[in-house]
Amino acid sequence: MPPVNQQRRAALADAAIAIVAQEGTHRLSHRTVDETAEVPRGTTSNYFRSRDALLEATVARVVELHFAWIGGLRAQHEGELNRTTLQGILTSVLQEAVTTHRDRYRAMLELLLESTRRPELHEALTRIFSGAFELVQEAHRAEGVEPTEEEVHLLRVCYIGVLFGYVVMPETMTVLNAGDTAGALIDAVLAKI
């Protein structure tokens, strides 16, 4: 069997993300990915033999892109991670997630809903949030503070809520941009920790 073309595989998964972002998981199929990626019919099924495999690859690609992006942000702040830096990172992440990377995070929210019916998808997607909150714990520990599970939960709910609100209902979120909203909420939560 010839080696898998990883670039083609990633491009197909990117096309799947675009479909899920615009039309939901119900429209995700081998044919729609072939059409969106502008590849010969049957290409997607050569890479992902079943719809479940295609869904799993879409989730994996969302997670991969998220961690590559966050890894780059973390590298910019190497050695200076504290609560102030953390707030700046989380605020920036949320602002970019609802602007620059809007389709990716719309797809992620669609896939999270799908994962309530498909537990095999759930663990990979929740890694996005657990990874973010490892960063929260690391920043607090750098200042000699150990956040409780409840405090981390408050940040998680804040993060997901802002993300959902600005991705799903952007027209109602005109008073502040996502970064300012996130900054105010994160500041309020961090003040309790």
C-alpha positions as CSV (number, residue, x, y, z in Angstrom):
1,M,0.0,0.0,0.0
2,P,1.5,3.4,-0.9
3,P,2.2,5.9,1.9
4,V,-0.6,8.3,2.8
5,N,-0.2,11.8,1.3
6,Q,-0.5,13.8,4.6
7,Q,-0.9,17.1,2.8
8,R,-3.9,15.7,0.9
9,R,-5.3,14.2,4.0
10,A,-5.1,17.6,5.9
11,A,-6.6,19.4,2.9
12,L,-9.6,17.0,2.9
13,A,-10.0,17.5,6.7
14,D,-9.9,21.3,6.2
15,A,-12.6,21.0,3.5
16,A,-14.6,18.9,6.0
17,I,-14.2,21.7,8.7
18,A,-15.5,24.2,6.2
19,I,-18.6,22.1,5.4
20,V,-19.3,21.5,9.1
21,A,-18.8,25.3,9.9
22,Q,-21.2,26.4,7.1
23,E,-23.8,23.5,6.9
24,G,-23.4,21.4,10.0
25,T,-22.4,17.8,10.5
26,H,-25.6,16.5,8.7
27,R,-24.1,17.7,5.4
28,L,-20.7,16.1,5.9
29,S,-20.2,13.3,3.4
30,H,-17.4,11.9,1.2
31,R,-19.1,13.5,-1.8
32,T,-19.4,17.0,-0.3
33,V,-15.7,16.9,0.8
34,D,-14.7,15.9,-2.7
35,E,-16.6,18.8,-4.1
36,T,-15.4,21.3,-1.6
37,A,-11.8,20.2,-1.9
38,E,-12.1,20.1,-5.7
39,V,-10.7,16.6,-5.9
40,P,-11.8,13.7,-8.1
41,R,-14.9,11.9,-6.8
42,G,-13.9,9.0,-4.5
43,T,-10.7,10.7,-3.2
44,T,-12.1,11.3,0.3
45,S,-13.4,7.8,0.6
46,N,-9.8,6.5,-0.3
47,Y,-8.5,8.4,2.8
48,F,-11.5,8.0,5.2
49,R,-13.3,4.7,4.5
50,S,-16.4,5.5,6.5
51,R,-18.4,8.6,7.6
52,D,-17.3,7.9,11.2
53,A,-13.7,8.0,10.1
54,L,-14.3,11.2,8.3
55,L,-15.9,12.7,11.4
56,E,-13.0,11.5,13.5
57,A,-10.5,13.0,11.1
58,T,-12.4,16.3,11.1
59,V,-12.3,16.4,14.9
60,A,-8.6,15.5,14.9
61,R,-7.8,18.3,12.5
62,V,-9.7,20.9,14.6
63,V,-7.7,19.7,17.6
64,E,-4.4,19.7,15.7
65,L,-5.0,23.2,14.3
66,H,-6.0,24.5,17.8
67,F,-2.9,23.2,19.5
68,A,-0.6,24.3,16.8
69,W,-2.0,27.8,17.2
70,I,-1.9,27.8,21.0
71,G,1.6,26.3,21.0
72,G,2.8,29.3,18.9
73,L,1.2,31.8,21.3
74,R,2.7,30.0,24.3
75,A,6.2,30.1,22.7
76,Q,5.8,33.9,22.4
77,H,5.4,34.1,26.2
78,E,8.0,31.5,27.2
79,G,9.4,32.1,30.6
80,E,6.9,34.9,31.4
81,L,3.7,33.0,32.1
82,N,1.8,34.5,35.0
83,R,-1.8,35.6,35.7
84,T,-1.5,38.9,33.8
85,T,0.1,37.2,30.8
86,L,-2.5,34.4,31.0
87,Q,-5.3,37.0,30.8
88,G,-3.7,38.5,27.8
89,I,-3.3,35.1,26.1
90,L,-6.9,34.0,26.8
91,T,-8.3,37.4,25.7
92,S,-6.3,37.3,22.5
93,V,-7.3,33.6,21.8
94,L,-11.0,34.4,22.2
95,Q,-10.8,37.5,20.0
96,E,-9.0,35.6,17.2
97,A,-11.2,32.5,17.6
98,V,-14.3,34.5,16.7
99,T,-12.7,36.6,13.9
100,T,-9.7,35.1,12.2
101,H,-10.5,31.4,13.0
102,R,-14.3,31.8,13.2
103,D,-15.1,28.8,10.8
104,R,-12.8,26.5,12.8
105,Y,-14.5,27.3,16.1
106,R,-18.0,27.2,14.6
107,A,-17.1,23.7,13.3
108,M,-15.7,22.9,16.7
109,L,-19.0,23.9,18.4
110,E,-21.0,21.8,15.8
111,L,-18.7,18.9,16.5
112,L,-19.1,19.3,20.3
113,L,-22.9,19.0,19.8
114,E,-22.4,15.9,17.6
115,S,-20.1,14.4,20.3
116,T,-23.0,14.3,22.7
117,R,-24.4,11.6,20.5
118,R,-21.0,10.1,19.6
119,P,-18.9,9.7,22.7
120,E,-15.9,8.6,20.6
121,L,-15.6,12.2,19.4
122,H,-16.0,13.8,22.8
123,E,-12.7,13.1,24.4
124,A,-10.6,14.5,21.6
125,L,-12.7,17.8,21.5
126,T,-12.6,18.3,25.2
127,R,-8.8,18.2,25.1
128,I,-9.0,21.7,23.6
129,F,-10.5,22.9,26.8
130,S,-8.4,20.8,29.2
131,G,-5.3,22.0,27.4
132,A,-6.3,25.6,27.9
133,F,-6.9,25.1,31.6
134,E,-3.5,23.3,32.1
135,L,-2.2,26.7,31.0
136,V,-4.4,28.4,33.6
137,Q,-3.0,26.1,36.3
138,E,0.6,26.6,35.2
139,A,0.2,30.4,35.3
140,H,-1.2,30.3,38.8
141,R,1.4,27.9,40.1
142,A,4.1,30.3,38.8
143,E,2.7,32.8,41.3
144,G,2.4,30.3,44.1
145,V,-1.4,29.9,43.8
146,E,-3.1,26.6,43.3
147,P,-6.5,27.2,41.6
148,T,-9.3,25.0,42.8
149,E,-11.4,22.8,40.4
150,E,-14.3,25.2,40.9
151,E,-12.1,28.2,39.8
152,V,-10.9,26.4,36.8
153,H,-14.5,25.5,36.0
154,L,-15.6,29.2,36.2
155,L,-12.9,30.0,33.6
156,R,-14.0,27.1,31.4
157,V,-17.6,28.3,31.4
158,C,-16.5,31.9,30.8
159,Y,-14.4,30.8,27.8
160,I,-17.0,28.5,26.2
161,G,-19.7,31.0,26.8
162,V,-17.9,33.9,25.2
163,L,-16.8,31.7,22.3
164,F,-20.4,30.4,21.7
165,G,-22.0,33.8,22.0
166,Y,-19.7,35.5,19.5
167,V,-19.6,32.6,17.1
168,V,-23.3,31.9,17.1
169,M,-24.9,35.3,17.8
170,P,-22.3,37.9,16.6
171,E,-25.0,40.5,15.8
172,T,-26.1,40.6,19.4
173,M,-22.6,41.1,20.7
174,T,-22.0,44.7,19.5
175,V,-21.3,46.5,22.8
176,L,-17.8,45.0,23.3
177,N,-15.7,42.9,21.0
178,A,-15.0,39.3,22.1
179,G,-11.5,40.2,23.5
180,D,-12.9,43.0,25.7
181,T,-15.8,40.8,26.9
182,A,-13.4,37.9,27.6
183,G,-11.0,40.2,29.3
184,A,-13.7,41.7,31.6
185,L,-15.1,38.2,32.5
186,I,-11.6,36.6,32.9
187,D,-10.5,39.5,35.1
188,A,-13.6,39.0,37.3
189,V,-13.0,35.3,37.6
190,L,-9.2,35.7,38.2
191,A,-10.0,38.2,41.0
192,K,-11.8,35.4,42.9
193,I,-8.8,33.1,42.6
